[in-house]
């Protein structure tokens, strides 16, 4: 995270029943767990829709279709003791290879080669004990998650 920089991101919501696909993260400073959809940074000169397609392919090796913009969030947060600021384009999509919907948990990979867990988690979990990031995503999805496939 670079200080003083607002980072543009694109993330993708995949829906299976009442669950969404998320990766698990932990703040090294606080030890608090959080969950975030697959996605990442938008590169200079790249459209957010192209970024989300690229990021999903890079992180989990999947091709996607039926891309739909759900909304934009501004996220100001603290991670590892540092202040972060993001503008996040939130998309919904479907996997071309339907076998991803049959995996309960699998591995994704960051640009630096570090692996992370990717799992289906019921949206209702984020109403109680689990934290969904970026902030405001749960509220955005509450109104749209049943409509994602339409």
Buried (B, 14 or more C-beta within 10 A) or exposed (E): EEEEEEBBBBBBBBBBEEBBBBBBBEBEEEEEEBBBBBBBBBEEEEEBBBBBBBBBEBBBEBEBEEBBEBBEBEBEBEBEEEEBBBBBBBBBBBBEEEEBBEBEEEEBBEEEEEEBEBBBBBBEBBEEEBBBBBBBBBEBBEEBBEEBEE
